Amino acid sequence: MLSWVVTFLIIALIAGILGFGGLAGASIEIAKIIFFVAVVLFLVSAVVGLARGRRI
């Protein structure tokens, strides 16, 4: 998932340099959403992993 974030950030940078402000803004927003989804999934995975580890 983080590779998608990097991809959208690169698209946003290139679009910003070339003057496509709308595309750059949309790419940044998509990158933010994917980043926060990845962080939430990581935290859920970490909590579940800790909970399973303590039961043993």
PDB file of N, H, CA, C and O in Angstrom:
ATOM      1  N   MET A   1       0.821  -1.200   0.000  1.00  0.00           N
ATOM      2  CA  MET A   1       0.000   0.000   0.000  1.00  0.00           C
ATOM      3  C   MET A   1       0.861   1.259   0.000  1.00  0.00           C
ATOM      4  O   MET A   1       0.519   2.264  -0.623  1.00  0.00           O
ATOM      5  N   LEU A   2       1.956   1.184   0.693  1.00  0.00           N
ATOM      6  H   LEU A   2       2.233   0.368   1.199  1.00  0.00           H
ATOM      7  CA  LEU A   2       2.790   2.384   0.747  1.00  0.00           C
ATOM      8  C   LEU A   2       3.429   2.683  -0.604  1.00  0.00           C
ATOM      9  O   LEU A   2       3.777   3.829  -0.888  1.00  0.00           O
ATOM     10  N   SER A   3       3.582   1.667  -1.426  1.00  0.00           N
ATOM     11  H   SER A   3       3.299   0.736  -1.195  1.00  0.00           H
ATOM     12  CA  SER A   3       4.095   1.939  -2.772  1.00  0.00           C
ATOM     13  C   SER A   3       3.090   2.754  -3.583  1.00  0.00           C
ATOM     14  O   SER A   3       3.482   3.576  -4.410  1.00  0.00           O
ATOM     15  N   TRP A   4       1.792   2.529  -3.349  1.00  0.00           N
ATOM     16  H   TRP A   4       1.473   1.861  -2.676  1.00  0.00           H
ATOM     17  CA  TRP A   4       0.763   3.341  -4.010  1.00  0.00           C
ATOM     18  C   TRP A   4       0.843   4.795  -3.551  1.00  0.00           C
ATOM     19  O   TRP A   4       0.649   5.717  -4.343  1.00  0.00           O
ATOM     20  N   VAL A   5       1.133   4.990  -2.257  1.00  0.00           N
ATOM     21  H   VAL A   5       1.291   4.240  -1.614  1.00  0.00           H
ATOM     22  CA  VAL A   5       1.266   6.357  -1.729  1.00  0.00           C
ATOM     23  C   VAL A   5       2.406   7.070  -2.435  1.00  0.00           C
ATOM     24  O   VAL A   5       2.262   8.215  -2.862  1.00  0.00           O
ATOM     25  N   VAL A   6       3.531   6.393  -2.554  1.00  0.00           N
ATOM     26  H   VAL A   6       3.647   5.463  -2.207  1.00  0.00           H
ATOM     27  CA  VAL A   6       4.686   6.990  -3.222  1.00  0.00           C
ATOM     28  C   VAL A   6       4.371   7.283  -4.687  1.00  0.00           C
ATOM     29  O   VAL A   6       4.764   8.323  -5.215  1.00  0.00           O
ATOM     30  N   THR A   7       3.660   6.361  -5.341  1.00  0.00           N
ATOM     31  H   THR A   7       3.341   5.517  -4.912  1.00  0.00           H
ATOM     32  CA  THR A   7       3.290   6.567  -6.741  1.00  0.00           C
ATOM     33  C   THR A   7       2.431   7.810  -6.908  1.00  0.00           C
ATOM     34  O   THR A   7       2.689   8.628  -7.791  1.00  0.00           O
ATOM     35  N   PHE A   8       1.407   7.960  -6.065  1.00  0.00           N
ATOM     36  H   PHE A   8       1.197   7.296  -5.348  1.00  0.00           H
ATOM     37  CA  PHE A   8       0.538   9.121  -6.175  1.00  0.00           C
ATOM     38  C   PHE A   8       1.261  10.413  -5.808  1.00  0.00           C
ATOM     39  O   PHE A   8       0.956  11.468  -6.365  1.00  0.00           O
ATOM     40  N   LEU A   9       2.212  10.347  -4.883  1.00  0.00           N
ATOM     41  H   LEU A   9       2.460   9.490  -4.431  1.00  0.00           H
ATOM     42  CA  LEU A   9       2.988  11.549  -4.559  1.00  0.00           C
ATOM     43  C   LEU A   9       3.871  11.960  -5.731  1.00  0.00           C
ATOM     44  O   LEU A   9       4.018  13.151  -6.007  1.00  0.00           O
ATOM     45  N   ILE A  10       4.453  10.997  -6.416  1.00  0.00           N
ATOM     46  H   ILE A  10       4.333  10.030  -6.192  1.00  0.00           H
ATOM     47  CA  ILE A  10       5.274  11.309  -7.585  1.00  0.00           C
ATOM     48  C   ILE A  10       4.414  11.899  -8.694  1.00  0.00           C
ATOM     49  O   ILE A  10       4.817  12.861  -9.349  1.00  0.00           O
ATOM     50  N   ILE A  11       3.223  11.322  -8.908  1.00  0.00           N
ATOM     51  H   ILE A  11       2.896  10.541  -8.376  1.00  0.00           H
ATOM     52  CA  ILE A  11       2.298  11.879  -9.896  1.00  0.00           C
ATOM     53  C   ILE A  11       1.936  13.318  -9.533  1.00  0.00           C
ATOM     54  O   ILE A  11       1.880  14.185 -10.405  1.00  0.00           O
ATOM     55  N   ALA A  12       1.691  13.570  -8.254  1.00  0.00           N
ATOM     56  H   ALA A  12       1.737  12.865  -7.546  1.00  0.00           H
ATOM     57  CA  ALA A  12       1.338  14.920  -7.817  1.00  0.00           C
ATOM     58  C   ALA A  12       2.487  15.899  -8.047  1.00  0.00           C
ATOM     59  O   ALA A  12       2.262  17.030  -8.480  1.00  0.00           O
ATOM     60  N   LEU A  13       3.710  15.471  -7.762  1.00  0.00           N
ATOM     61  H   LEU A  13       3.893  14.553  -7.411  1.00  0.00           H
ATOM     62  CA  LEU A  13       4.859  16.348  -7.969  1.00  0.00           C
ATOM     63  C   LEU A  13       5.042  16.689  -9.447  1.00  0.00           C
ATOM     64  O   LEU A  13       5.268  17.845  -9.804  1.00  0.00           O
ATOM     65  N   ILE A  14       4.943  15.682 -10.288  1.00  0.00           N
ATOM     66  H   ILE A  14       4.759  14.743  -9.997  1.00  0.00           H
ATOM     67  CA  ILE A  14       5.106  15.918 -11.728  1.00  0.00           C
ATOM     68  C   ILE A  14       3.983  16.809 -12.247  1.00  0.00           C
ATOM     69  O   ILE A  14       4.228  17.726 -13.031  1.00  0.00           O
ATOM     70  N   ALA A  15       2.750  16.542 -11.812  1.00  0.00           N
ATOM     71  H   ALA A  15       2.551  15.797 -11.176  1.00  0.00           H
ATOM     72  CA  ALA A  15       1.611  17.355 -12.262  1.00  0.00           C
ATOM     73  C   ALA A  15       1.754  18.796 -11.774  1.00  0.00           C
ATOM     74  O   ALA A  15       1.423  19.738 -12.494  1.00  0.00           O
ATOM     75  N   GLY A  16       2.246  18.959 -10.554  1.00  0.00           N
ATOM     76  H   GLY A  16       2.515  18.194  -9.969  1.00  0.00           H
ATOM     77  CA  GLY A  16       2.451  20.310 -10.029  1.00  0.00           C
ATOM     78  C   GLY A  16       3.502  21.082 -10.803  1.00  0.00           C
ATOM     79  O   GLY A  16       3.343  22.274 -11.065  1.00  0.00           O
ATOM     80  N   ILE A  17       4.581  20.395 -11.169  1.00  0.00           N
ATOM     81  H   ILE A  17       4.710  19.427 -10.957  1.00  0.00           H
ATOM     82  CA  ILE A  17       5.640  21.047 -11.940  1.00  0.00           C
ATOM     83  C   ILE A  17       5.135  21.448 -13.323  1.00  0.00           C
ATOM     84  O   ILE A  17       5.483  22.513 -13.833  1.00  0.00           O
ATOM     85  N   LEU A  18       4.310  20.585 -13.930  1.00  0.00           N
ATOM     86  H   LEU A  18       4.028  19.719 -13.516  1.00  0.00           H
ATOM     87  CA  LEU A  18       3.806  20.860 -15.273  1.00  0.00           C
ATOM     88  C   LEU A  18       2.608  21.805 -15.284  1.00  0.00           C
ATOM     89  O   LEU A  18       2.148  22.204 -16.354  1.00  0.00           O
ATOM     90  N   GLY A  19       2.101  22.166 -14.114  1.00  0.00           N
ATOM     91  H   GLY A  19       2.475  21.841 -13.245  1.00  0.00           H
ATOM     92  CA  GLY A  19       1.029  23.149 -14.045  1.00  0.00           C
ATOM     93  C   GLY A  19      -0.378  22.581 -13.986  1.00  0.00           C
ATOM     94  O   GLY A  19      -1.350  23.320 -14.140  1.00  0.00           O
ATOM     95  N   PHE A  20      -0.496  21.299 -13.768  1.00  0.00           N
ATOM     96  H   PHE A  20       0.294  20.699 -13.643  1.00  0.00           H
ATOM     97  CA  PHE A  20      -1.817  20.683 -13.638  1.00  0.00           C
ATOM     98  C   PHE A  20      -2.208  20.660 -12.159  1.00  0.00           C
ATOM     99  O   PHE A  20      -2.060  19.641 -11.483  1.00  0.00           O
ATOM    100  N   GLY A  21      -2.705  21.786 -11.671  1.00  0.00           N
ATOM    101  H   GLY A  21      -2.825  22.614 -12.220  1.00  0.00           H
ATOM    102  CA  GLY A  21      -3.008  21.927 -10.249  1.00  0.00           C
ATOM    103  C   GLY A  21      -4.110  21.009  -9.769  1.00  0.00           C
ATOM    104  O   GLY A  21      -4.028  20.457  -8.672  1.00  0.00           O
ATOM    105  N   GLY A  22      -5.140  20.840 -10.579  1.00  0.00           N
ATOM    106  H   GLY A  22      -5.207  21.289 -11.470  1.00  0.00           H
ATOM    107  CA  GLY A  22      -6.253  19.977 -10.176  1.00  0.00           C
ATOM    108  C   GLY A  22      -5.828  18.529 -10.024  1.00  0.00           C
ATOM    109  O   GLY A  22      -6.203  17.860  -9.062  1.00  0.00           O
ATOM    110  N   LEU A  23      -5.049  18.052 -10.973  1.00  0.00           N
ATOM    111  H   LEU A  23      -4.745  18.595 -11.755  1.00  0.00           H
ATOM    112  CA  LEU A  23      -4.569  16.677 -10.921  1.00  0.00           C
ATOM    113  C   LEU A  23      -3.605  16.491  -9.745  1.00  0.00           C
ATOM    114  O   LEU A  23      -3.616  15.455  -9.081  1.00  0.00           O
ATOM    115  N   ALA A  24      -2.789  17.483  -9.503  1.00  0.00           N
ATOM    116  H   ALA A  24      -2.780  18.325 -10.042  1.00  0.00           H
ATOM    117  CA  ALA A  24      -1.848  17.396  -8.381  1.00  0.00           C
ATOM    118  C   ALA A  24      -2.602  17.341  -7.055  1.00  0.00           C
ATOM    119  O   ALA A  24      -2.256  16.551  -6.176  1.00  0.00           O
ATOM    120  N   GLY A  25      -3.619  18.170  -6.908  1.00  0.00           N
ATOM    121  H   GLY A  25      -3.900  18.812  -7.622  1.00  0.00           H
ATOM    122  CA  GLY A  25      -4.398  18.174  -5.671  1.00  0.00           C
ATOM    123  C   GLY A  25      -5.126  16.863  -5.455  1.00  0.00           C
ATOM    124  O   GLY A  25      -5.172  16.347  -4.339  1.00  0.00           O
ATOM    125  N   ALA A  26      -5.694  16.323  -6.521  1.00  0.00           N
ATOM    126  H   ALA A  26      -5.657  16.742  -7.428  1.00  0.00           H
ATOM    127  CA  ALA A  26      -6.401  15.048  -6.409  1.00  0.00           C
ATOM    128  C   ALA A  26      -5.434  13.923  -6.050  1.00  0.00           C
ATOM    129  O   ALA A  26      -5.772  13.055  -5.245  1.00  0.00           O
ATOM    130  N   SER A  27      -4.252  13.927  -6.628  1.00  0.00           N
ATOM    131  H   SER A  27      -3.978  14.632  -7.282  1.00  0.00           H
ATOM    132  CA  SER A  27      -3.269  12.886  -6.335  1.00  0.00           C
ATOM    133  C   SER A  27      -2.800  12.956  -4.888  1.00  0.00           C
ATOM    134  O   SER A  27      -2.593  11.928  -4.244  1.00  0.00           O
ATOM    135  N   ILE A  28      -2.635  14.159  -4.387  1.00  0.00           N
ATOM    136  H   ILE A  28      -2.803  14.995  -4.911  1.00  0.00           H
ATOM    137  CA  ILE A  28      -2.243  14.325  -2.981  1.00  0.00           C
ATOM    138  C   ILE A  28      -3.327  13.788  -2.056  1.00  0.00           C
ATOM    139  O   ILE A  28      -3.023  13.109  -1.075  1.00  0.00           O
ATOM    140  N   GLU A  29      -4.581  14.086  -2.357  1.00  0.00           N
ATOM    141  H   GLU A  29      -4.828  14.637  -3.154  1.00  0.00           H
ATOM    142  CA  GLU A  29      -5.681  13.604  -1.514  1.00  0.00           C
ATOM    143  C   GLU A  29      -5.769  12.080  -1.536  1.00  0.00           C
ATOM    144  O   GLU A  29      -5.990  11.460  -0.496  1.00  0.00           O
ATOM    145  N   ILE A  30      -5.599  11.478  -2.694  1.00  0.00           N
ATOM    146  H   ILE A  30      -5.419  11.981  -3.539  1.00  0.00           H
ATOM    147  CA  ILE A  30      -5.621  10.019  -2.793  1.00  0.00           C
ATOM    148  C   ILE A  30      -4.462   9.424  -2.006  1.00  0.00           C
ATOM    149  O   ILE A  30      -4.629   8.419  -1.315  1.00  0.00           O
ATOM    150  N   ALA A  31      -3.293  10.037  -2.107  1.00  0.00           N
ATOM    151  H   ALA A  31      -3.157  10.853  -2.668  1.00  0.00           H
ATOM    152  CA  ALA A  31      -2.128   9.547  -1.365  1.00  0.00           C
ATOM    153  C   ALA A  31      -2.365   9.629   0.138  1.00  0.00           C
ATOM    154  O   ALA A  31      -1.985   8.718   0.875  1.00  0.00           O
ATOM    155  N   LYS A  32      -2.987  10.709   0.598  1.00  0.00           N
ATOM    156  H   LYS A  32      -3.296  11.448   0.000  1.00  0.00           H
ATOM    157  CA  LYS A  32      -3.286  10.852   2.029  1.00  0.00           C
ATOM    158  C   LYS A  32      -4.243   9.769   2.503  1.00  0.00           C
ATOM    159  O   LYS A  32      -4.033   9.161   3.552  1.00  0.00           O
ATOM    160  N   ILE A  33      -5.294   9.531   1.727  1.00  0.00           N
ATOM    161  H   ILE A  33      -5.465  10.025   0.875  1.00  0.00           H
ATOM    162  CA  ILE A  33      -6.282   8.528   2.114  1.00  0.00           C
ATOM    163  C   ILE A  33      -5.641   7.148   2.194  1.00  0.00           C
ATOM    164  O   ILE A  33      -5.848   6.422   3.166  1.00  0.00           O
ATOM    165  N   ILE A  34      -4.866   6.786   1.179  1.00  0.00           N
ATOM    166  H   ILE A  34      -4.698   7.376   0.389  1.00  0.00           H
ATOM    167  CA  ILE A  34      -4.228   5.468   1.178  1.00  0.00           C
ATOM    168  C   ILE A  34      -3.234   5.350   2.327  1.00  0.00           C
ATOM    169  O   ILE A  34      -3.120   4.288   2.938  1.00  0.00           O
ATOM    170  N   PHE A  35      -2.513   6.431   2.626  1.00  0.00           N
ATOM    171  H   PHE A  35      -2.605   7.294   2.130  1.00  0.00           H
ATOM    172  CA  PHE A  35      -1.547   6.404   3.728  1.00  0.00           C
ATOM    173  C   PHE A  35      -2.249   6.151   5.051  1.00  0.00           C
ATOM    174  O   PHE A  35      -1.798   5.319   5.838  1.00  0.00           O
ATOM    175  N   PHE A  36      -3.353   6.858   5.312  1.00  0.00           N
ATOM    176  H   PHE A  36      -3.720   7.534   4.672  1.00  0.00           H
ATOM    177  CA  PHE A  36      -4.036   6.679   6.592  1.00  0.00           C
ATOM    178  C   PHE A  36      -4.706   5.311   6.688  1.00  0.00           C
ATOM    179  O   PHE A  36      -4.788   4.744   7.778  1.00  0.00           O
ATOM    180  N   VAL A  37      -5.184   4.776   5.576  1.00  0.00           N
ATOM    181  H   VAL A  37      -5.117   5.237   4.691  1.00  0.00           H
ATOM    182  CA  VAL A  37      -5.729   3.421   5.580  1.00  0.00           C
ATOM    183  C   VAL A  37      -4.612   2.425   5.920  1.00  0.00           C
ATOM    184  O   VAL A  37      -4.828   1.494   6.695  1.00  0.00           O
ATOM    185  N   ALA A  38      -3.434   2.617   5.349  1.00  0.00           N
ATOM    186  H   ALA A  38      -3.259   3.374   4.719  1.00  0.00           H
ATOM    187  CA  ALA A  38      -2.303   1.730   5.632  1.00  0.00           C
ATOM    188  C   ALA A  38      -1.899   1.815   7.102  1.00  0.00           C
ATOM    189  O   ALA A  38      -1.581   0.796   7.715  1.00  0.00           O
ATOM    190  N   VAL A  39      -1.909   3.011   7.667  1.00  0.00           N
ATOM    191  H   VAL A  39      -2.167   3.838   7.169  1.00  0.00           H
ATOM    192  CA  VAL A  39      -1.556   3.167   9.088  1.00  0.00           C
ATOM    193  C   VAL A  39      -2.586   2.468   9.978  1.00  0.00           C
ATOM    194  O   VAL A  39      -2.218   1.781  10.932  1.00  0.00           O
ATOM    195  N   VAL A  40      -3.866   2.641   9.671  1.00  0.00           N
ATOM    196  H   VAL A  40      -4.165   3.199   8.897  1.00  0.00           H
ATOM    197  CA  VAL A  40      -4.915   1.993  10.465  1.00  0.00           C
ATOM    198  C   VAL A  40      -4.805   0.476  10.371  1.00  0.00           C
ATOM    199  O   VAL A  40      -4.919  -0.215  11.384  1.00  0.00           O
ATOM    200  N   LEU A  41      -4.585  -0.049   9.172  1.00  0.00           N
ATOM    201  H   LEU A  41      -4.492   0.512   8.349  1.00  0.00           H
ATOM    202  CA  LEU A  41      -4.435  -1.497   9.021  1.00  0.00           C
ATOM    203  C   LEU A  41      -3.207  -2.013   9.773  1.00  0.00           C
ATOM    204  O   LEU A  41      -3.243  -3.102  10.345  1.00  0.00           O
ATOM    205  N   PHE A  42      -2.130  -1.242   9.774  1.00  0.00           N
ATOM    206  H   PHE A  42      -2.101  -0.358   9.309  1.00  0.00           H
ATOM    207  CA  PHE A  42      -0.940  -1.639  10.528  1.00  0.00           C
ATOM    208  C   PHE A  42      -1.236  -1.691  12.023  1.00  0.00           C
ATOM    209  O   PHE A  42      -0.848  -2.642  12.701  1.00  0.00           O
ATOM    210  N   LEU A  43      -1.922  -0.673  12.536  1.00  0.00           N
ATOM    211  H   LEU A  43      -2.237   0.100  11.985  1.00  0.00           H
ATOM    212  CA  LEU A  43      -2.235  -0.642  13.963  1.00  0.00           C
ATOM    213  C   LEU A  43      -3.162  -1.782  14.363  1.00  0.00           C
ATOM    214  O   LEU A  43      -2.969  -2.398  15.411  1.00  0.00           O
ATOM    215  N   VAL A  44      -4.161  -2.067  13.542  1.00  0.00           N
ATOM    216  H   VAL A  44      -4.318  -1.567  12.690  1.00  0.00           H
ATOM    217  CA  VAL A  44      -5.058  -3.189  13.827  1.00  0.00           C
ATOM    218  C   VAL A  44      -4.278  -4.495  13.822  1.00  0.00           C
ATOM    219  O   VAL A  44      -4.476  -5.343  14.693  1.00  0.00           O
ATOM    220  N   SER A  45      -3.408  -4.657  12.861  1.00  0.00           N
ATOM    221  H   SER A  45      -3.248  -3.968  12.154  1.00  0.00           H
ATOM    222  CA  SER A  45      -2.598  -5.864  12.785  1.00  0.00           C
ATOM    223  C   SER A  45      -1.686  -5.994  14.002  1.00  0.00           C
ATOM    224  O   SER A  45      -1.518  -7.090  14.536  1.00  0.00           O
ATOM    225  N   ALA A  46      -1.105  -4.900  14.434  1.00  0.00           N
ATOM    226  H   ALA A  46      -1.241  -4.010  14.000  1.00  0.00           H
ATOM    227  CA  ALA A  46      -0.219  -4.927  15.604  1.00  0.00           C
ATOM    228  C   ALA A  46      -0.997  -5.283  16.869  1.00  0.00           C
ATOM    229  O   ALA A  46      -0.514  -6.070  17.684  1.00  0.00           O
ATOM    230  N   VAL A  47      -2.182  -4.722  17.046  1.00  0.00           N
ATOM    231  H   VAL A  47      -2.574  -4.083  16.385  1.00  0.00           H
ATOM    232  CA  VAL A  47      -2.987  -5.015  18.236  1.00  0.00           C
ATOM    233  C   VAL A  47      -3.427  -6.474  18.238  1.00  0.00           C
ATOM    234  O   VAL A  47      -3.369  -7.137  19.273  1.00  0.00           O
ATOM    235  N   VAL A  48      -3.865  -6.976  17.092  1.00  0.00           N
ATOM    236  H   VAL A  48      -3.913  -6.438  16.251  1.00  0.00           H
ATOM    237  CA  VAL A  48      -4.279  -8.377  17.005  1.00  0.00           C
ATOM    238  C   VAL A  48      -3.091  -9.296  17.258  1.00  0.00           C
ATOM    239  O   VAL A  48      -3.229 -10.316  17.932  1.00  0.00           O
ATOM    240  N   GLY A  49      -1.941  -8.947  16.729  1.00  0.00           N
ATOM    241  H   GLY A  49      -1.829  -8.118  16.181  1.00  0.00           H
ATOM    242  CA  GLY A  49      -0.738  -9.747  16.961  1.00  0.00           C
ATOM    243  C   GLY A  49      -0.347  -9.786  18.427  1.00  0.00           C
ATOM    244  O   GLY A  49       0.045 -10.832  18.943  1.00  0.00           O
ATOM    245  N   LEU A  50      -0.450  -8.656  19.091  1.00  0.00           N
ATOM    246  H   LEU A  50      -0.769  -7.806  18.672  1.00  0.00           H
ATOM    247  CA  LEU A  50      -0.139  -8.627  20.534  1.00  0.00           C
ATOM    248  C   LEU A  50      -1.162  -9.417  21.340  1.00  0.00           C
ATOM    249  O   LEU A  50      -0.805 -10.111  22.291  1.00  0.00           O
ATOM    250  N   ALA A  51      -2.419  -9.315  20.965  1.00  0.00           N
ATOM    251  H   ALA A  51      -2.709  -8.751  20.191  1.00  0.00           H
ATOM    252  CA  ALA A  51      -3.471 -10.031  21.690  1.00  0.00           C
ATOM    253  C   ALA A  51      -3.297 -11.549  21.525  1.00  0.00           C
ATOM    254  O   ALA A  51      -3.485 -12.299  22.483  1.00  0.00           O
ATOM    255  N   ARG A  52      -2.948 -11.993  20.338  1.00  0.00           N
ATOM    256  H   ARG A  52      -2.795 -11.384  19.560  1.00  0.00           H
ATOM    257  CA  ARG A  52      -2.752 -13.423  20.111  1.00  0.00           C
ATOM    258  C   ARG A  52      -1.498 -13.919  20.809  1.00  0.00           C
ATOM    259  O   ARG A  52      -1.464 -15.055  21.282  1.00  0.00           O
ATOM    260  N   GLY A  53      -0.483 -13.100  20.879  1.00  0.00           N
ATOM    261  H   GLY A  53      -0.511 -12.177  20.494  1.00  0.00           H
ATOM    262  CA  GLY A  53       0.761 -13.495  21.519  1.00  0.00           C
ATOM    263  C   GLY A  53       0.617 -13.678  23.022  1.00  0.00           C
ATOM    264  O   GLY A  53       1.315 -14.501  23.614  1.00  0.00           O
ATOM    265  N   ARG A  54      -0.265 -12.934  23.636  1.00  0.00           N
ATOM    266  H   ARG A  54      -0.832 -12.266  23.155  1.00  0.00           H
ATOM    267  CA  ARG A  54      -0.438 -13.018  25.105  1.00  0.00           C
ATOM    268  C   ARG A  54      -1.277 -14.226  25.526  1.00  0.00           C
ATOM    269  O   ARG A  54      -1.200 -14.644  26.682  1.00  0.00           O
ATOM    270  N   ARG A  55      -2.062 -14.786  24.635  1.00  0.00           N
ATOM    271  H   ARG A  55      -2.124 -14.446  23.697  1.00  0.00           H
ATOM    272  CA  ARG A  55      -2.905 -15.921  24.986  1.00  0.00           C
ATOM    273  C   ARG A  55      -2.092 -17.207  25.147  1.00  0.00           C
ATOM    274  O   ARG A  55      -2.493 -18.113  25.879  1.00  0.00           O
ATOM    275  N   ILE A  56      -0.966 -17.282  24.469  1.00  0.00           N
ATOM    276  H   ILE A  56      -0.641 -16.547  23.874  1.00  0.00           H
ATOM    277  CA  ILE A  56      -0.187 -18.532  24.482  1.00  0.00           C
ATOM    278  C   ILE A  56       0.468 -18.747  25.800  1.00  0.00           C
ATOM    279  O   ILE A  56       1.161 -19.746  25.989  1.00  0.00           O
TER     280      ILE A  56
END
